[in-house]
Amino acid sequence: MRKPLALIAALVMSVSLLSACGSTPKASSSADASKASGASTESNIDTKSKELTVYTALEDDQIKAYLQTYKQKYPDIKLNIVRDSTGIVTAKLLAEKDNPQADVVWGLAATSLLVLDQNSMLEGYSPKGVERIQADFKDKNSPTHWVGIDAWETAFVVNKKEMEKRNLPIPQSYADLAKPEYKGLITMPNPASSGTGFLTVSGLVSLMGKDKAWDYMGKLHDNIAMYVHSGSKPAKMAGTGEYPIGIAFGYRGIQEKKGGSPVEVVFPKEGSGWDVEANALMKKKVVKQAAKDFLDWAITDDAMKEYGKNYAIMAVKSDSNAIPEGYDKDPLKQLIKLDLNESAKNRDSVLAEWSKRYDAKSEPKK
């Protein structure tokens, strides 16, 4: 993003959005449907299929709630949901480049979708209502190649009871995490398998510059007990006290606290790394009309209302000024200045360097 501050100022954090649901276009001939929707005409359109394969990195406990309005609208469509962490979904999609299995991608990091687009794997399609999405939360092409729904950010999830037992203060900053008293107490997502891990690392690079960021991550590495393959797992481990400090993402930490875990959710005072959860149509020889319908639904007010129950930063404007529960200040002001296109361009080199330096502490892959 060239002007992230302009974007962030324009975005409105909200958990209350209009509940009116946008109508869904009827299936038509492939040429007419593509033309009317702003879609690319490179693929043939299948208007009869009633089965859809959706790849996603959304949280398991979110998916069921999100899909309720979809199932009400399309009760005859069978959804095959393939869910995993961001890095694993991204790697799976890239591995299937020559024989794509997914029809659509839903709620994957925009930086991952940018990588797919660089590999010519996304079909241009502008979902109905795309004009409501903030300009920097969607692809600049017309038709769009990806469309964002919300943003998520780095947080520390800290077990207060365990800190009290050790007579240690709760860390408030990245600088605090590198202090020797926290040695062996911290878990963090591996950025090669977790979107939260990658947005944290790319955020540090943007915040500090490449050389200083690698120097800092080396100091942090000394305190890391283990790198895990999920953005949620550090929060859950902090909740149980297994490892009392988890670098995770805000939503999961807040959910842990709401569920009764003795944790404090800390947004680092230097700022949080972040990324956009976004959707896209996969490029295939035959594109299903049901896939386009899904992407239309995925940015309706009904869907956005559900996303807004979990995330503070939404891709659609709202008139609400309320700070969502779990945030102690405007989350828009918490985000590091970050260029998602630059992050995507440097993704492979950053992950290769990170793995060379730090992967020895990663938990075994299942």
Buried (B, 14 or more C-beta within 10 A) or exposed (E): BEEBEEBBEBBBBBBEBEEEBBEBBEBBEBEEBBEEBBBBEEBEBBBEBEEBBBBBBBBEEBBEEBBEBBEEBBEEBEBEBBBBBBBBBBBBBEEBEEEBBBBBBBBBBBBBBBBBBEEEBBBBBBBBBBEBBBEBBBBEEEBBBBBBBBBBBBBBBBBBEBBEEEEBEBBBBBBBBBBEEBEEBBBBBBBBBBBBBBBBBBBBBBBBEBEEBBEBBEBBBEBBBBBBBBBBBBBBBBBBBBBBBBBBBBBBBBBBBEEEBBBBBBBBEBBBBBBBBBBBBBBBEEBBBBBBBBBBBBBBBBBBBBBBBBBBBBBBBBEBEEBBEBBEEEBBEBBBEBBBBBBBBBBEEBBEBBBEEBEEEBBEEE
